[in-house]
Amino acid sequence: MNNQPILIISPRFELEWATKAFASQLGLVQLMDSSPTLQFADGISLVLLDTETAGLDKVLYLKDSIDNSAVKQVCAFQEQGDKQRFGFNTVVSQAIPAKFKNNPVVSVSVLEKYAWYFMQNAAPDDPDRHSWVPVHLPIICGRSIRVQQRFDGVWDIFRKKLMMLTPSAEAPAVPRGQSNSLHCLTTQEL
């Protein structure tokens, strides 16, 4: 990225996955609310995205532009009675631009909150008969970070507050689907 600085949060924890009742696949739905803000040398600031004020509440987090499926598979399909323990980690990053539309950036603030929903599916390859269902309370985590460029051009973290991984019954409900299969309207249907 042309030596462009990047803010990275990479939560890691151990996960135990047991399939006592039936064989299934473990998946993850990631929702986020975000408001990255750029502060320019002339004192003007620009919020790049604010999901709360846009009325979007939480939005689906997709880090891969090619794979736009809501549920990401976490591990291999697991047979009934099996149990495995593995390290789970995810990486979320935010580029720090030196300029935005030719206007020098002096600081970047990032406020993000994530809700992770671990799901299971007995037969993910058969979406007409099987759907993803929650297997755990949602996990909440987040960050509030402000980085600022020093006089010598080096970026420093001036404020850092991390929200620890926490299971929460107060997280937003898992988004509901109308069916197990995705239907996209075509231009002819509009």
C-alpha positions, 0 to 999 in steps of 0.5 A, a space after each residue: 500500500 505504498 508504505 501507507 500506515 494502517 490501524 489494525 485490530 486483531 482480537 484473538 481468543 480460544 473457541 471450543 466447538 462441540 457437535 453433541 446432537 448432530 453433525 454441523 458446520 460452524 459459521 460467523 455473521 459479523 455486524 459493525 457500526 463505524 464512524 471513521 473521521 479525517 481531520 484536515 490541516 485547515 481544521 475541517 473534519 470529514 466523517 467518511 461513514 457513520 452507520 448510526 446517523 445514516 439510520 443503518 444501525 449495524 451493517 454487515 461487515 464484509 472484508 472480502 469484496 469477492 465473497 459477499 455471503 453473510 455467514 462465513 464458515 469458521 472451520 470444517 464440517 464437524 461430525 456428530 459427537 466431535 469436539 475441537 478447540 482452536 484459536 479464533 482470530 479476525 483482523 480489521 484494518 483502516 488505512 491512514 491516508 496522508 491526503 484525501 482529495 489533495 487535502 493534507 490529513 493531520 489526524 484520523 479517528 476511528 470508532 467501531 463496534 462489532 457484534 459477532 454471531 456464531 451460527 451452526 448449520 446441519 447441511 449448509 449445502 442444502 439451503 432449501 431445507 437447512 438454515 443457519 441458527 445461533 449457537 452462542 450469545 453474540 460477542 461484542 468488541 470494538 475500538 476507539 482510536 485517534 492517530 495524529 501526525 507528528 511534526 516529523 511526519 510519523 503517525 502516533 496513537 494519541 488515544 486508544 480505547 479497546 472494548 474487550 470481547 464480551 458475550 452480550 444478551 443486549 446485542 442487536 438480534 440476529 438479522 432475520 432472513 425471509 427464506 433460506 435462499 437469496 433472491 435478487 431482483 433483476 432489472 426486468 423484475 423492477 
